[in-house]
Every structure is written in structure tokens, then in C-alpha cells.
Amino acid sequence: MPAFYTVLLYVVIFLYGIIIGSFVNVCILRVPAGESLIPGSHCTSCGHRLAWYDLFPLFSYLSLKGRCRYCGAKISCQYPIVEALDGVLYVIVFMANGISLQSVLFCLMASALLVISVVDWRTFEIPPGCNLFLLGLGVVFCILDFSHIGEHLIGLVCVSGLLCLLYLLTAGRGIGGGDIKLMGAAGLILGWKGILLALFFGCALGSVIHLIRMKVFGAERKLAMGPYLSGGILIAALWGDALIRWYVKLALG
């Protein structure tokens, strides 16, 4: 494909990503509060319902210079950051995985993981609806990859079962119930090899980053594992097969 069309394709993918990112913001704000996702968007300061021209992802924030058109209140920078991040994630998914239906499904997974990461970071709770959405994606993956359905079903229980045991042994202090469900749903998507790799990277990211946060920023010992597990899941989804092949080749010399 000529370079111009390749760039154009990724621009379209990015735009699609920031549009979905706008909905991700809605989920991040409304799901923890138990609010419906259907009503139109409104200013969180003055309550004024936003017009259609206020809702262009990323561009509306930039054109309004980060302030509400109606009351002048400052708009949280979360909105453009999440929208832009979702767009970037979509581009990364397609660059790593190619143009395919699987890439579309991985993009939807990435958006759900973004909701989980932000909500869990703030509240130490993972929205059940996000885990159910990922479970639904897992069912789709099982149908599309039916010849390897056994690997997906083992992935559903191998890590989540281990975490469930940890939950019981520590009376819920070692891991959260939402994390168990997250790894079960993601295991159905990735299969047993992928979810084991996701657990490894999630624990590694959590250990390193949280230790830095404790030393540098004085963070408390309690941490939300959702963001780190989500990072591990995305790494395993996009580069897991290549990493496993590299490790096996290295181990066999």
C-alpha cells in the first residue's frame, strides 16, 4: 500500500478511536456513579446540556480552550487525554496486528480496559459491566477460533482460578473479586498461554511502578491492580505470540 494511503488509513483509525474514546469518558464518569449511559452529555459544573458542536472528540476541547462554552468553567483534562489515548491505542493495535477482524475486537477490548484502568485507579473497583463486555468478546473469539476453543476455555479458568484461591486464602486482602473476573474474561479472549503472560506482565508492571510511586510520591501500600493487569493483557494480546516464540528459542538455545 502506498505511504499516503497507509497514513490516511491510520488517521481514520485514530479518528475512530477518539470517537469511541468519547464514549469511554462517559463510561468512566457515569458507571461508578450508577448513572445511565444514554442521556446526552452535559457540563458537570453548570449542568447545561451540550450541543452537537460541543461534542467533537478532542477538537471541541481544543477549540474551547478547555472551558465550558456556557459557564466558562474549566473542563477536566481527562477528556482529551482519554480520547487521544484511545485513538493512539487503536493505531497501535492495527500497526501490531494488521488489518483484520481480530484487530477490531482488540480495539474494543482496549477501550474496555481503559475504562477499567481509570475507574479502578480512582475507586479500587472494577465495573462488572466491563468484565461482562470482555466476556462477550471472549465468546466471539471462541467462535472465530473454534478449532482452539480448548485453549480459550483453559484460559478462562487457569489464572482466575489461581487468583480465586488467593482471594480465599487471604480473605479478600490479596486480590479483588473484580481482578479475578477480569482475568477470567481476558483468559477466554487470549487463551491459557496469553493469560499467563498477561499475569506475568501485569504483576511486573504493578510491582515496579507501584514501588516507584511509594518511594517517589509517597503512595500507600494498597494498589489498584486493574490498570497493571490491563496493561499486561494488552501486551499479551498484541505481542504475546512473538514473545513466547522468542522465549522458547532462547530457552532451547
C-alpha positions in Angstrom: 0.0 0.0 0.0 1.4 3.5 -0.9 2.6 5.5 2.0 0.0 8.2 1.6 -2.9 5.7 1.8 -1.2 4.0 4.8 -1.0 7.3 6.7 -4.6 8.1 5.7 -5.8 4.7 7.0 -4.1 5.3 10.4 -5.6 8.8 10.6 -9.1 7.3 10.0 -8.3 4.6 12.7 -7.2 7.3 15.1 -10.3 9.4 14.5 -12.5 6.3 15.0 -10.5 5.7 18.3 -11.1 9.2 19.7 -14.8 8.9 18.9 -15.0 5.7 20.9 -12.8 7.4 23.5 -15.5 10.0 24.0 -17.9 7.2 25.0 -15.1 5.7 27.2 -15.1 9.1 29.1 -18.9 8.8 29.5 -18.4 5.3 31.0 -15.6 6.4 33.3 -17.8 9.2 34.7 -21.2 7.6 34.9 -20.6 3.9 35.6 -19.1 4.4 39.1 -22.0 6.8 39.9 -24.6 4.3 38.8 -25.9 6.7 36.1 -27.4 5.7 32.8 -25.1 5.9 29.7 -28.0 7.0 27.4 -28.8 10.7 28.4 -27.0 13.4 26.5 -23.8 14.9 27.8 -23.9 18.0 30.0 -21.4 20.3 31.7 -20.5 18.9 35.1 -20.3 22.4 36.5 -23.4 24.2 35.3 -25.5 21.2 34.1 -26.2 22.8 30.7 -26.8 20.1 28.0 -24.1 20.2 25.4 -24.9 20.9 21.8 -23.8 18.6 19.0 -21.0 21.0 18.1 -19.6 20.8 21.6 -19.1 17.0 21.3 -16.4 16.6 18.7 -13.9 14.4 20.5 -10.6 16.2 21.2 -11.3 19.0 18.8 -14.1 20.6 20.8 -11.8 20.7 23.9 -9.1 22.4 21.9 -11.4 24.9 20.2 -13.0 25.9 23.5 -9.5 26.1 25.1 -10.5 23.7 27.8 -13.5 25.7 29.2 -17.3 25.3 29.1 -18.9 27.4 26.4 -21.8 28.2 28.7 -20.4 28.9 32.1 -16.7 29.2 31.4 -15.7 26.5 34.0 -12.5 24.7 33.3 -13.0 21.3 31.7 -11.1 18.4 33.1 -8.0 17.4 31.0 -9.2 13.8 31.5 -11.5 14.2 28.5 -8.9 15.0 25.8 -6.3 12.7 27.4 -8.6 9.6 27.4 -9.9 10.4 23.9 -6.4 10.8 22.5 -5.1 7.7 24.3 -7.9 5.6 22.9 -7.1 6.8 19.4 -3.4 6.0 19.9 -4.2 2.6 21.3 -6.3 1.8 18.2 -3.5 2.8 15.9 -1.0 0.7 17.9 -3.4 -2.3 17.7 -3.7 -2.1 13.9 0.0 -1.5 13.5 0.9 -4.5 15.6 -1.8 -6.9 14.5 -2.6 -5.8 10.9 -6.0 -5.0 9.3 -8.3 -7.8 10.5 -11.5 -8.5 12.4 -9.3 -9.6 15.3 -7.8 -6.1 15.4 -11.3 -4.6 15.6 -12.1 -6.8 18.6 -8.8 -6.0 20.2 -9.6 -2.3 19.9 -12.9 -2.8 21.6 -11.0 -4.8 24.3 -8.5 -1.9 24.7 -11.4 0.6 25.2 -12.9 -1.6 27.9 -9.5 -2.0 29.6 -9.1 1.8 29.5 -12.4 2.2 31.4 -11.4 -0.5 33.9 -8.0 1.1 34.4 -9.2 4.7 35.2 -12.2 3.6 37.3 -10.2 1.1 39.3 -7.4 3.6 39.8 -9.9 6.0 41.3 -12.3 3.7 43.2 -10.4 0.4 43.7 -13.4 -1.3 42.0 -13.7 -2.8 38.5 -17.1 -2.2 36.9 -18.9 -5.6 36.4 -20.3 -4.4 33.1 -16.8 -4.0 31.7 -16.0 -7.6 32.7 -19.2 -8.8 31.1 -18.4 -6.9 27.9 -14.9 -8.6 27.8 -16.6 -12.0 28.5 -18.8 -11.4 25.5 -15.7 -10.6 23.4 -14.2 -13.8 24.6 -17.2 -15.8 23.4 -16.8 -14.1 19.9 -13.1 -15.1 20.0 -14.1 -18.7 20.8 -16.4 -18.8 17.9 -13.9 -17.3 15.5 -11.1 -19.6 16.8 -13.3 -22.7 17.4 -10.5 -25.1 16.5 -8.6 -23.9 19.5 -11.6 -23.5 21.8 -9.9 -25.7 24.5 -7.1 -23.2 24.9 -9.6 -20.4 25.4 -11.6 -22.4 28.0 -8.5 -23.3 29.9 -7.6 -19.6 29.7 -10.9 -18.8 31.3 -10.1 -20.7 34.5 -6.3 -21.2 34.8 -5.4 -17.7 36.1 -8.8 -16.7 37.5 -8.8 -20.0 39.5 -5.4 -19.3 40.9 -6.5 -15.7 41.9 -9.7 -17.1 43.4 -7.6 -19.4 45.6 -5.5 -16.4 46.7 -8.7 -14.5 47.4 -10.0 -17.2 49.7 -6.6 -17.7 51.5 -6.2 -14.0 52.2 -9.9 -13.3 52.9 -10.0 -10.9 50.1 -6.9 -8.9 51.1 -4.6 -10.3 48.5 -6.7 -9.7 45.4 -10.0 -8.2 44.5 -13.0 -10.0 43.1 -13.1 -7.7 40.1 -9.5 -8.7 39.2 -10.5 -12.4 39.3 -13.4 -11.8 36.9 -11.2 -9.6 34.7 -8.5 -12.3 34.2 -11.2 -14.9 33.6 -12.8 -12.9 30.8 -9.4 -11.9 29.4 -8.3 -15.5 29.6 -11.3 -16.5 27.4 -10.0 -14.0 24.8 -6.3 -14.8 25.0 -6.2 -18.5 25.8 -4.1 -20.0 28.5 -0.7 -19.1 27.2 -1.7 -15.5 26.6 -3.3 -15.0 30.0 -0.4 -16.5 31.9 1.8 -14.0 30.0 -0.6 -11.2 30.8 -0.5 -12.1 34.5 3.3 -12.0 34.4 3.5 -8.6 32.8 0.7 -7.3 34.9 2.4 -8.3 38.2 5.8 -7.0 36.9 4.3 -3.6 35.9 2.4 -3.4 39.2 5.5 -4.2 41.3 7.9 -1.8 39.6 5.6 1.1 39.1 4.0 1.0 42.5 7.3 0.7 44.2 8.4 3.8 42.4 5.2 5.6 43.4 5.8 4.6 47.0 9.4 5.8 47.1 9.0 9.0 45.0 5.4 10.1 45.6 4.7 8.5 49.0 1.8 6.4 47.7 0.2 4.0 50.2 0.9 0.2 50.0 -2.6 -0.6 48.7 -2.8 -0.5 44.9 -5.3 -1.0 42.2 -4.3 -3.9 40.1 -6.7 -3.3 37.3 -4.5 -0.8 35.4 -1.5 -3.1 35.6 -3.4 -6.2 34.7 -5.0 -4.3 31.8 -1.5 -3.4 30.6 -0.4 -7.0 30.8 -3.5 -8.1 28.9 -2.8 -5.7 26.1 0.8 -6.6 25.8 0.0 -10.3 25.7 -2.8 -9.7 23.1 -0.5 -7.8 20.7 2.9 -9.3 21.2 2.3 -12.4 23.2 2.9 -14.9 20.4 6.2 -13.3 19.4 7.4 -13.1 23.0 6.6 -16.7 23.6 8.4 -17.8 20.4 11.4 -15.7 21.4 11.5 -17.2 24.9 11.2 -20.8 23.6 14.0 -20.2 21.1 16.1 -18.6 23.9 15.4 -21.5 26.3 16.3 -24.2 23.7 19.5 -22.4 22.8 
